[in-house]
Amino acid sequence: MSIYILTTMTDIETAPHSLPRLAITTGEAAGIGPDITLAVAQQDFDAELVVIADKTMLGERARQLAIDITLQNYIPGQARQSHTGGTLKVLHVPLAKQVKAGQAVAANGPAILKTLRLATNGCLDGNFSALVTGPVNKAVINNSGTPFSGHTEYLAKLTATAQVVMMLATPGLRVALVTTHLPLRQVADALTPQWLRNTLHITYHELQRHFGIACPRLLVCGLNPHAGEEGHLGHEDAEIIAPAIAEMQAAGCSVHGPFAADTVFTPHHMANADAIIAIYHDQGLPVLKHMGFGQAVNITLGLPIIRTSVDHGTAFDLAGTGQADCGSMLAAIDEAIKMVRAADLMSSTNLQHTTAQP
C-alpha cells in the first residue's frame, strides 16, 4: 500500500494546474439529469464541461424549462476552454426514441450505457480529466435487456477494475461502503477478509491521492448490533473486521474499530474521522443523506479514472417542472475539479512518496 506525504488541501486548490475537461453524462433522459445539467451550465467554471447526451433532447428540455442556452457541438482535439455560463458543449449520442420529461422509455437503455462507455474511454485515453454522472434508473436499463446493478459496478467492469469503493461525501462526513447494492441477507456472506482489507486499503490510499489527507483517519463500523457484543451477537466483527483493522494499524495507518454503528455517527466520533467505513449500504448512507441530501457527492474510489456523481435518483415527478435542485450536480462538478487538481499535485515533484506493506 502506498503512503503519501501531502501538502494541505489549500495548497492543492491554489497550485498551478492544467485546465480540467470534465465529461458529464445526464443519465436517464426522462429524469432530472438533463434539468440539473442545464441548470448548472448557467454558471462559469474553471474547467471545460462536455455533456455526453442526445443534443435534441437537451434542446427540448431547455425550451420546456425556459432556459436560455447555446448548445455547441464538441469537437475532439480542440484546445480546452473554461466553461462560460449559458453555453454547453455536447457530444451527441442519439436516443432510440425521444422522450417526454417524466416518461421513461426502456428502448433508450443502450444509449444511456453508450454515454457511459464514451465518457469512460475518454477518461482512460486522457481526453477527459474526470467523469461526472447524472442519475440513471436501474429498472429502465434492466428492462432494456442489459443486467445493471449501478454505476459503481458498471464502471468497474468497463475499466477492468477488480474492486472499487463507493463513497459518499457531504460537508462534515464521508462514508465509504464495504458492500453496495446487495440484499441484506447476502451482506454477511459478502464480508470476506480480503474484500474488507481491499476496501480499507483503497479508501486510505484514495483519501491521500485525491483529497490531500496525509494520514487519513478511518473509523470502521461493526456488522452486528453493538459490534457483535464480544461474540454474543455474531462472530464477524471479531473474526473478520477486527483483524483487518489490526493489519492496517500494524502498517502505521490510523484505522480504528469496529464500532457499534448506532454510536459511531455521533459528533464525538465524527470529529476524529476523515471517513467512516460502513459495512452495508443502508448502515451508513441514511445518516449521510440526512446531513446533506441534495448537496452530497457520490465518489467511486479505486478506479483508474476520477468519477463523481449526484447523490439522488431520477425523480421523474420533478423532471421538466423546473423544481429539481441542482445542488448535488454542482457539488459533484466542484469535487471532480478538486480531485483532478489533487491528482496533478500528486504527480509533481513537491510530493514525497513512501511505501508500506500492511
N, C-alpha and C positions, 0 to 999 in steps of 0.2 A: 504494500500500500504506500502511496506517495504522500509525503507530508511537506507542506509548503510554508515558507516564512513570507508573509504578505505585508504589504503596506495597508493603510486604512481604506475603508470604502470611499472616504472623501478624496483620497489620492486617486482611486480608480476613476471616480466621476470627473476629475479635473485633468487627468493625464492626457497627453496628446493621443489622438486615435483617428483611424480612418473612418469614413462615413459608413455606418451600417446600412445594409439594404435588407429589409425585412419582407419575407413572403407571408402574406396573410390569406388564410382560407376562411371563407364566410360560413362554411359548414352547410347545414340544411337550408336549402334555398327558400323554403316556405316558412322558416322560423325567423327569429330576430337577428340572426347573424348578419344578414345584409343591412338591416336597420342600424345596428350599433357600429358597423364598419363605416357606413356612410356618415354617421354622426361624428365619429372621431376624426374622420377625414376633413372636417371643417377646421381643424387645428393645424398649426405648424408643428413640425417635428425635426429634430436634429438627426434625421435618418431618412432614407428613401423607403417609401411604402409601396409595395407591389401586391395588389389583390389578385388572387387566382380564383376566378369565378366566371359565371356567364355575364357578359357585358350587357346584353339586352335585359336580363333580369335586374341587374343593378340600376339601369336607367329607368325601368318601370317602377321599381321600388322608390327611387329618389323622387320621381314625379308624384307617387302616391303620398309620400311623406312631405312633399313641398320643400325638398332640399335642393338648393341650387348648387350643382356640382358639375365640373367638366371631367368627363371620363376620357382618359388618354390611353392609347394602345402602348403597352410595354414593349420596348424594343431591346432585346438582349444585346449586350455589347456596348451600349451607350454608357457614358460616364455617369456615375452616381450623382444624384441631386437631392438636396434636402427637400422634404415634403412641404408643399405650400398648401395651406388650407383652402378648401374649395375646389381642389383638383384631386384626381385619383388615377394612378396608373393601373391598368388592368391587363392581366394575361388571360385571354379569353378561353374558357372551357365551356362549350355549349352543353346545355341541359338536353336530355332526351325529349322532355316536354316542358314547356313554360308553365310556371306555377302562379297561383294566386297566394298572397300572404295568408298564412294560417292553414293552407290546404296542401298537405304533403303528397307527393307522387312517388310511389315506390320505384318507378322506372328511372328515376334520377339518381338512385343509389350509386350506380357505376360512375357517373360523372363526379359525384361528391368524392368518391375514393380516388378518382383520377387527379383531382386538385391536390389531394394529399401526396400522391406519388410525385407529381411535378414539383411541388414545394420541397419535399424531402430530398429528391435527387438534386434539386438546385442548391440546397444547403450542402449536400455531400460534395458537389463539384466546386464549391466556393462561390457560385454566382450569388447566392443569398447568404446573409450572415446569420439569420435565425428564422425560425418558423413561429408564427402566432396563429392559433387556430380558433375559429368560432365554433359554436356548439353544433354537434350533429345529433340526430335522432337514431339511436341504435336499432330500433324496431324497423324504421324505414329502410335502412341498409340491409338488415337481415331479410326483410320481406322482398328485397330486390334479388335475393338469391345468393348473397355473399355472407358467410358467417362473420360476425363483427361483435366483439365484446367491448370495444372502446378505443379511443385514440391511442392511449398508452400502449396497449398490446399491439395495435396495428403498426405503429411507428417502430416498435421494437422489431417486429417481423421485417418491415421494409429495410431496416438498417442492419439486419442480421445481428442484433444485439441479444445476447443470451438472457440478460436480466436488466431491467430498468426499475426505477423507483418513482412512484407518483408522490409528489409533494405539493401541498397547497400552502400558500403564504398570504398573510394579511398583516398589517402593522401590529406588532406585538406578539405574533405567533406564527411558527412554521410547523406543519405536521406532515411527516413522511410516513408512508404506508408500507407495511411488510407484505400484505396481500391486498388485492384491489377488488375486482368485480367477481367475487365468489359468493355462492350461497353460504350462509353462516355455518351450516353443518359440515362444510368442507374445509373450513379455516384451520382447525387443529391438525388435520392431515397434511395441509399445505405448509405448515410451520416446521420445516426441516432445519437442522442446524446449519447446513451450508447456505440455504436460501436466506436465513436470518443474518448470518455472517456477511454475505454479499450485500445485503441491504444496508447494514451498518457501514461497511467499507465504502459503498457508493455514496451514501449520504454524506459521510465525513469528508471524502475527497471532493465532492462537488460543492460543498459549502466553502471549502478552501478556494477551489478553482474559479467559481463563478460568483461568489458573494464576498470575497475578500476577508474571510474569517480565518485567522491564522490557526487557532486551536479551537475548533467547534466544540460546543458542549451539548451532548445528546442525552436526553432522558428517555428511557425505554419503558413502555407500558408492559404490564403483565397481560397474559392472555385471559386468565381466570379471575373471578372476583377476589379482591384482596391479594392479587398476585399469587394465588394458589394457597394462601394460608398455610405455609410450611407443608405443602403436600396434601392437606386435608380437602382442598378444593381443586385438585388437578395437579398433575406432575410436570406439565410442560414448562412452567415458569422456572422450576429448579433444574430440570434436566436439559432444557434446550436454550432458554433465554439467558439465564444467569451465566452459563459457560461462555456464550458468545460475548457477553459484556466483559467477562474476565479477560478474554483474549485481547479485546480492544484496549483494555486498561494496561495489560502487560506490554503493549506496543507504545504506551505513553499517551494514549488518547483519552480525552475526558468524556467517557461514556458511562452512564450510571443507571441502575435499576436492577431488576424490574420493579416498577412502582405500580401500586394499585391505580387503575385508570380513573377511578372515581375521585381521586385526590390529586393526581399529578397536574391536572389543569386548574390549578389554583395559583393566585399571584405569587405566593412564596416560591413555588417550584418554577413557574414560567419565567420569573425574574432571573433565574440561573440557567436558562436553556436557550441555545440557538435553534434547536429543533427538538420536537417530541416525536418519538417513533411509536406509532400506533400499530397494533398487530393486524387489525382489520378495518375496513372502510368506515363503518358506522361507529367505531370506537373513538375515532379522533375527529372526523370531519364535521359532525354536528356542532362541536364546540367551536371549531374554527369558523364555520359559517354563521354561527350565532354572533361571533365577534365582528365579522367583516363581510357578510354576504353582499354581493354586488360590488365589492371592492377587492376581493381576493383574487389570487392568480394561481392557476394550476401549472406546475412545472414538472417536466419529465427529466429526471436525473439519470445519468449513465449512458445516454445516447451519444453518438459521435457528433450530433448537432445540438444546437440550442433550441428548445421548444417551450413556449409558454402558451397558456390558454385561459379562456374565461372560466369562471367558477360556477356557471349556471347552465341550464339547458336551453332548448329551442323556444320555449314559451310561445307556442303557436297562437295563443289567445291575445298576445300583445303585438304580434307581427303586423306591420303595416298601420299601426294605430298612432305611432309617434310617442307611445308611453314607455318604450323599452329604455332601461337605464344603461348607458354605455360605459359606466364607471369601471367595470371589470375588464372590458376590452382595452380601455385607456391604460389601466394598471398593467395589463399583460404586455402591451407595447412598450411602456416605460421600463418594465422589468427586463424585457428582452434586450433593450438598448443597454441597460446597465450590465447585463451578463456578457454581452459582446465586448464591452469595454474592459470588463474584468479579464476576459479571455485574452484580449490584446495585451493587457499588462502582464499576464502570465508568461507570455512569450518574449517579454522584454528582458533586457539584461539586468534590470533592477530587482529581479526576483531570484531569491536563493532557493535551491531545491535540495531536499534530502530524501532519503528513502528509508522506510521502516517496514519490517516484516512482522505482522501480528501473528 
